[in-house]
Amino acid sequence: MGLFDFFQKGKEEKLPTATPKAPDIDLHPTSELTKHVVIAGDSLSKIAKKYYGDSMKWKLIHDANKELIPKPDLIHPGQILVIPQDTPSK
């Protein structure tokens, strides 16, 4: 039986149609408690630029998530980070 024969006689299987449910979190940056789901290519400085307009404020995010990210250069897709509100400098 060749590969072509397999496809002609192959059995059709129905694939599940349900899609996984996204986590119930608020990703809007103006909410009181903002969270960010890390995607491939993210870094703390890119995330800081998105929420604060300043990539140098990455340490605010790191400080709020030290238990999850002990090394600031190692974040992984799927991690959910708390984004603290930016406090004005004194």
C-alpha positions in Angstrom: 0.0 0.0 0.0 1.5 3.3 -1.1 1.0 6.7 0.3 -1.5 7.6 -2.4 -3.5 4.5 -1.5 -3.6 5.6 2.1 -5.1 9.0 1.3 -7.7 7.4 -1.0 -8.7 4.8 1.7 -7.9 7.0 4.7 -10.5 7.4 7.4 -12.0 10.9 7.8 -11.8 12.1 11.4 -13.8 14.9 12.8 -11.5 17.4 14.5 -12.8 19.1 17.7 -14.3 22.5 17.0 -14.0 24.0 20.4 -11.3 26.6 20.8 -9.4 27.1 24.1 -10.8 29.8 26.3 -8.6 32.8 26.9 -7.8 33.7 30.5 -10.3 36.0 32.1 -8.0 39.0 32.6 -8.3 42.6 31.8 -5.5 43.7 29.4 -6.7 47.3 29.2 -3.8 49.6 30.4 -6.2 52.0 32.3 -7.7 49.4 34.6 -6.8 49.5 38.3 -4.9 46.2 38.1 -3.4 45.8 34.7 -2.0 42.4 33.5 0.0 41.6 30.4 0.3 38.1 28.8 3.9 37.7 27.5 4.1 36.8 23.8 7.1 35.6 21.8 9.5 38.5 21.3 8.4 40.4 24.4 11.0 41.9 26.8 10.5 43.9 29.9 11.7 47.0 28.2 9.2 46.5 25.3 6.4 46.0 27.7 7.4 49.1 29.7 7.4 51.1 26.4 3.9 49.9 25.7 2.4 50.7 29.0 4.5 53.7 30.2 5.9 55.1 27.0 9.4 54.6 28.4 11.4 51.4 28.0 13.7 52.4 30.9 10.8 51.8 33.3 11.1 48.0 32.9 12.3 47.8 36.5 8.8 48.8 37.7 7.4 45.6 36.0 10.3 43.5 37.3 9.9 44.6 40.9 6.1 43.8 40.8 6.8 40.3 39.4 10.0 39.2 41.1 8.6 35.9 42.2 7.6 35.0 38.7 10.7 36.4 37.0 13.8 36.2 39.2 16.0 37.2 36.2 14.7 40.2 34.2 16.1 38.9 30.9 14.2 35.6 31.1 10.5 36.0 30.5 8.5 33.3 28.6 5.4 33.4 26.4 2.3 32.7 28.4 3.5 34.3 31.6 1.0 36.8 33.1 2.7 39.9 34.5 1.2 42.5 36.7 1.7 46.0 35.3 1.8 48.4 38.2 0.6 51.9 37.8 3.4 54.4 37.1 3.9 56.8 40.0 5.2 60.2 39.2 8.9 60.9 40.1 9.6 63.1 43.0 
